[in-house]
Amino acid sequence: MTLPVAVIIPTYNRKHTLARAIDSVLNQTQRPQEIVVVDDGSRDGSGDFITARYPQIKLLQQENAGVSAARNFGIAESEAPWLAFLDSDDEWLPTKLAEQFQVIANDIDAAIVHCDEIWIRNGSRVNPMLKHQKRGGDIFAQCLTLCAISPSAVILRRSLLQEWGGFDDNLPACEDYDLWLRLCSRLPVHYIDKHLLRKYGGHEDQLSQKHWGMDRFRVAALAKLLRAGDLTPEQEAMARDTLLEKCRVLQLGAKKRDNTELIAHCQQVLSEFGIDHGN
């Protein structure tokens, strides 16, 4: 049985992990309608490798523009009514898509379905902290503090991104945090409490390793969310409180580095929303 979902795999210089990721999609007990790999300007021969080994897969190539632009390109060039994302260093377990579509079959109103994951760091399995525990339902509050849904773990209706926008390609990191804030402020999510993928970390090319002060990008996402004016009063209060806390953390780090520009930026953002930053 073919499932009505397009799997989007963005990649940049990860020829060494691509086969594992792609094979995990091809080995699904129920295969997707489309598999799209977006080569974001790789210089390690990733494109030639995919063409030679996986001629049945749609390969898109672009100049290096970041993971958001790569995912958005894949979304635009695919057609299936459902979308799934797989980071090129992650790996699905064989029943991942089948179990998610069973949830959809049981609830015609389901729009976002994610699952639990196995964490591998530097080759060893690690247990996530309690704050990383996945949930379903109304998870907006959880989305404020951290990225509550892993891109590799989710499937969602294409229509959601058509209505509320895709990944923000102005954000070099935390683009998933930004998207989940926008979607989860409006919709509940379905959650499968089962490990259906392996998520690998600890390597140098991860965005969390590449960019210091990741809360810089979360502050940008929160400010954008507040400017949109689409939150309920309760959601807005929570978002403002989170913005203040993340700015405080950033300012403490900035003071240690004598980064006056970042301190001033945080103060400007807080002032924009009339938040007392205690200066």
NUTORMI-9242 format. One record per residue (C-alpha): residue in three letters; residue number from 1; x, y, z. Coordinates in steps of 0.02 Angstrom, whole numbers. Layout:
SITE type seq     px     py     pz
SITE  ALA NUM      X      Y      Z
...
***
This chain:
SITE type seq     px     py     pz
SITE  MET   1      0      0      0
SITE  THR   2     65    173    -47
SITE  LEU   3     31    311     77
SITE  PRO   4    -19    487     17
SITE  VAL   5    133    572     91
SITE  ALA   6    286    660     21
SITE  VAL   7    446    630    120
SITE  ILE   8    563    781    112
SITE  ILE   9    747    748    153
SITE  PRO  10    858    904    156
SITE  THR  11   1044    871    154
SITE  TYR  12   1207    967    155
SITE  ASN  13   1374    876    145
SITE  ARG  14   1304    718    226
SITE  LYS  15   1343    587     95
SITE  HIS  16   1406    478    238
SITE  THR  17   1233    467    319
SITE  LEU  18   1117    484    169
SITE  ALA  19   1102    299    130
SITE  ARG  20   1048    259    308
SITE  ALA  21    912    393    301
SITE  ILE  22    848    351    127
SITE  ASP  23    852    163    156
SITE  SER  24    747    187    313
SITE  VAL  25    611    265    205
SITE  LEU  26    623    133     70
SITE  ASN  27    611     -1    205
SITE  GLN  28    446     63    275
SITE  THR  29    311    -70    288
SITE  GLN  30    201     52    192
SITE  ARG  31    295    163     71
SITE  PRO  32    262    347     37
SITE  GLN  33    194    418   -125
SITE  GLU  34    349    526   -149
SITE  ILE  35    528    538    -85
SITE  VAL  36    614    704   -120
SITE  VAL  37    796    736    -74
SITE  VAL  38    848    919    -78
SITE  ASP  39   1035    941    -97
SITE  ASP  40   1071   1111    -19
SITE  GLY  41   1231   1148   -113
SITE  SER  42   1333    999    -50
SITE  ARG  43   1516    988   -101
SITE  ASP  44   1544    806    -53
SITE  GLY  45   1465    723   -204
SITE  SER  46   1297    694   -122
SITE  GLY  47   1201    733   -282
SITE  ASP  48   1299    611   -389
SITE  PHE  49   1285    479   -253
SITE  ILE  50   1095    494   -249
SITE  THR  51   1079    493   -439
SITE  ALA  52   1185    335   -452
SITE  ARG  53   1115    237   -305
SITE  TYR  54    934    297   -297
SITE  PRO  55    876    339   -474
SITE  GLN  56    694    314   -419
SITE  ILE  57    704    461   -298
SITE  LYS  58    669    640   -347
SITE  LEU  59    828    743   -323
SITE  LEU  60    820    932   -312
SITE  GLN  61    977   1039   -303
SITE  GLN  62   1001   1220   -252
SITE  GLU  63   1138   1338   -198
SITE  ASN  64   1168   1327    -11
SITE  ALA  65   1026   1422     71
SITE  GLY  66    995   1328    233
SITE  VAL  67    880   1191    294
SITE  SER  68    722   1297    293
SITE  ALA  69    742   1345    111
SITE  ALA  70    783   1164     67
SITE  ARG  71    628   1097    152
SITE  ASN  72    519   1232     73
SITE  PHE  73    590   1189    -99
SITE  GLY  74    547   1007    -72
SITE  ILE  75    372   1051    -15
SITE  ALA  76    344   1161   -168
SITE  GLU  77    404   1025   -288
SITE  SER  78    300    884   -212
SITE  GLU  79    115    847   -227
SITE  ALA  80     53    727    -92
SITE  PRO  81    -77    795     30
SITE  TRP  82     28    744    181
SITE  LEU  83    208    794    218
SITE  ALA  84    343    706    318
SITE  PHE  85    520    767    351
SITE  LEU  86    676    667    383
SITE  ASP  87    842    747    428
SITE  SER  88    981    665    329
SITE  ASP  89   1070    607    486
SITE  ASP  90    915    523    562
SITE  GLU  91    834    355    531
SITE  TRP  92    654    295    535
SITE  LEU  93    603    128    606
SITE  PRO  94    505     18    482
SITE  THR  95    327     49    544
SITE  LYS  96    341    237    570
SITE  LEU  97    230    295    427
SITE  ALA  98    107    151    442
SITE  GLU  99     75    185    626
SITE  GLN 100     53    371    597
SITE  PHE 101    -73    342    459
SITE  GLN 102   -167    223    571
SITE  VAL 103   -193    371    688
SITE  ILE 104   -259    471    541
SITE  ALA 105   -376    329    492
SITE  ASN 106   -446    329    669
SITE  ASP 107   -471    519    675
SITE  ILE 108   -516    609    515
SITE  ASP 109   -482    777    600
SITE  ALA 110   -301    735    637
SITE  ALA 111   -184    862    558
SITE  ILE 112    -17    839    648
SITE  VAL 113     49    671    709
SITE  HIS 114    218    647    792
SITE  CYS 115    302    508    890
SITE  ASP 116    436    469   1016
SITE  GLU 117    617    442    966
SITE  ILE 118    776    354   1017
SITE  TRP 119    921    473   1048
SITE  ILE 120   1096    422    992
SITE  ARG 121   1238    538   1044
SITE  ASN 122   1415    503    983
SITE  GLY 123   1367    324    947
SITE  SER 124   1285    285   1115
SITE  ARG 125   1103    285   1164
SITE  VAL 126   1058    418   1292
SITE  ASN 127    899    454   1388
SITE  PRO 128    821    626   1361
SITE  MET 129    784    736   1511
SITE  LEU 130    607    751   1577
SITE  LYS 131    586    921   1493
SITE  HIS 132    607    836   1324
SITE  GLN 133    463    715   1352
SITE  LYS 134    346    717   1202
SITE  ARG 135    159    748   1220
SITE  GLY 136     -2    762   1122
SITE  GLY 137   -152    877   1131
SITE  ASP 138   -131   1063   1164
SITE  ILE 139     58   1078   1179
SITE  PHE 140     79   1265   1146
SITE  ALA 141    148   1296   1321
SITE  GLN 142    278   1159   1296
SITE  CYS 143    325   1230   1125
SITE  LEU 144    369   1397   1205
SITE  THR 145    514   1331   1308
SITE  LEU 146    594   1215   1181
SITE  CYS 147    566   1126   1016
SITE  ALA 148    429   1003   1066
SITE  ILE 149    417    910    900
SITE  SER 150    564    840    802
SITE  PRO 151    549    869    614
SITE  SER 152    597    689    581
SITE  ALA 153    455    630    694
SITE  VAL 154    308    723    617
SITE  ILE 155    184    705    477
SITE  LEU 156     63    847    441
SITE  ARG 157    -66    904    315
SITE  ARG 158      5   1007    173
SITE  SER 159   -142   1125    190
SITE  LEU 160    -77   1186    359
SITE  LEU 161     80   1258    279
SITE  GLN 162    -19   1328    134
SITE  GLU 163   -128   1422    258
SITE  TRP 164     -2   1474    392
SITE  GLY 165    165   1469    303
SITE  GLY 166    310   1349    296
SITE  PHE 167    483   1355    373
SITE  ASP 168    556   1529    398
SITE  ASP 169    711   1537    289
SITE  ASN 170    767   1695    380
SITE  LEU 171    807   1588    531
SITE  PRO 172    974   1494    517
SITE  ALA 173    920   1383    663
SITE  CYS 174    765   1351    771
SITE  GLU 175    659   1356    613
SITE  ASP 176    563   1206    679
SITE  TYR 177    532   1294    846
SITE  ASP 178    457   1439    748
SITE  LEU 179    343   1326    645
SITE  TRP 180    277   1227    794
SITE  LEU 181    237   1388    887
SITE  ARG 182    131   1448    742
SITE  LEU 183     41   1283    715
SITE  CYS 184     20   1227    895
SITE  SER 185    -54   1395    945
SITE  ARG 186   -199   1347    832
SITE  LEU 187   -210   1157    831
SITE  PRO 188   -193   1006    945
SITE  VAL 189    -70    871    895
SITE  HIS 190    -81    682    899
SITE  TYR 191     61    588    982
SITE  ILE 192    113    406    969
SITE  ASP 193    201    356   1129
SITE  LYS 194    319    239   1040
SITE  HIS 195    498    248    976
SITE  LEU 196    479    257    786
SITE  LEU 197    645    337    738
SITE  ARG 198    825    353    788
SITE  LYS 199    887    531    806
SITE  TYR 200   1076    550    795
SITE  GLY 201   1172    692    874
SITE  GLY 202   1339    750    937
SITE  HIS 203   1420    781    769
SITE  GLU 204   1499    946    722
SITE  ASP 205   1385    992    577
SITE  GLN 206   1228    998    684
SITE  LEU 207   1151   1172    689
SITE  SER 208   1154   1170    879
SITE  GLN 209   1341   1144    870
SITE  LYS 210   1366   1273    733
SITE  HIS 211   1271   1418    812
SITE  TRP 212   1302   1484    987
SITE  GLY 213   1162   1561   1088
SITE  MET 214   1018   1467   1006
SITE  ASP 215    895   1572   1107
SITE  ARG 216    936   1716    989
SITE  PHE 217    831   1629    857
SITE  ARG 218    695   1581    981
SITE  VAL 219    680   1764   1030
SITE  ALA 220    659   1809    847
SITE  ALA 221    523   1676    829
SITE  LEU 222    432   1733    984
SITE  ALA 223    436   1915    930
SITE  LYS 224    367   1867    760
SITE  LEU 225    229   1767    843
SITE  LEU 226    179   1913    954
SITE  ARG 227    181   2036    809
SITE  ALA 228     60   1925    711
SITE  GLY 229    -73   1957    843
SITE  ASP 230   -157   1787    822
SITE  LEU 231   -138   1723   1000
SITE  THR 232   -272   1710   1133
SITE  PRO 233   -245   1823   1285
SITE  GLU 234   -182   1673   1385
SITE  GLN 235    -62   1620   1247
SITE  GLU 236      1   1797   1228
SITE  ALA 237     38   1810   1414
SITE  MET 238    136   1647   1409
SITE  ALA 239    231   1702   1254
SITE  ARG 240    277   1869   1334
SITE  ASP 241    339   1782   1492
SITE  THR 242    445   1663   1388
SITE  LEU 243    515   1805   1284
SITE  LEU 244    569   1896   1443
SITE  GLU 245    651   1740   1515
SITE  LYS 246    746   1700   1355
SITE  CYS 247    805   1880   1338
SITE  ARG 248    867   1876   1518
SITE  VAL 249    967   1718   1484
SITE  LEU 250   1039   1792   1325
SITE  GLN 251   1086   1954   1412
SITE  LEU 252   1177   1862   1550
SITE  GLY 253   1281   1770   1421
SITE  ALA 254   1307   1929   1321
SITE  LYS 255   1372   2022   1474
SITE  LYS 256   1502   1886   1503
SITE  ARG 257   1559   1907   1321
SITE  ASP 258   1545   2097   1327
SITE  ASN 259   1422   2086   1182
SITE  THR 260   1339   2255   1198
SITE  GLU 261   1252   2236   1030
SITE  LEU 262   1155   2082   1087
SITE  ILE 263   1111   2163   1254
SITE  ALA 264   1042   2315   1162
SITE  HIS 265    946   2203   1042
SITE  CYS 266    861   2110   1183
SITE  GLN 267    814   2273   1267
SITE  GLN 268    742   2338   1103
SITE  VAL 269    636   2181   1077
SITE  LEU 270    567   2187   1254
SITE  SER 271    530   2373   1240
SITE  GLU 272    435   2343   1078
SITE  PHE 273    308   2240   1175
SITE  GLY 274    309   2350   1330
SITE  ILE 275    394   2217   1436
SITE  ASP 276    488   2281   1588
SITE  HIS 277    664   2213   1572
SITE  GLY 278    723   2281   1738
SITE  ASN 279    860   2398   1678
***
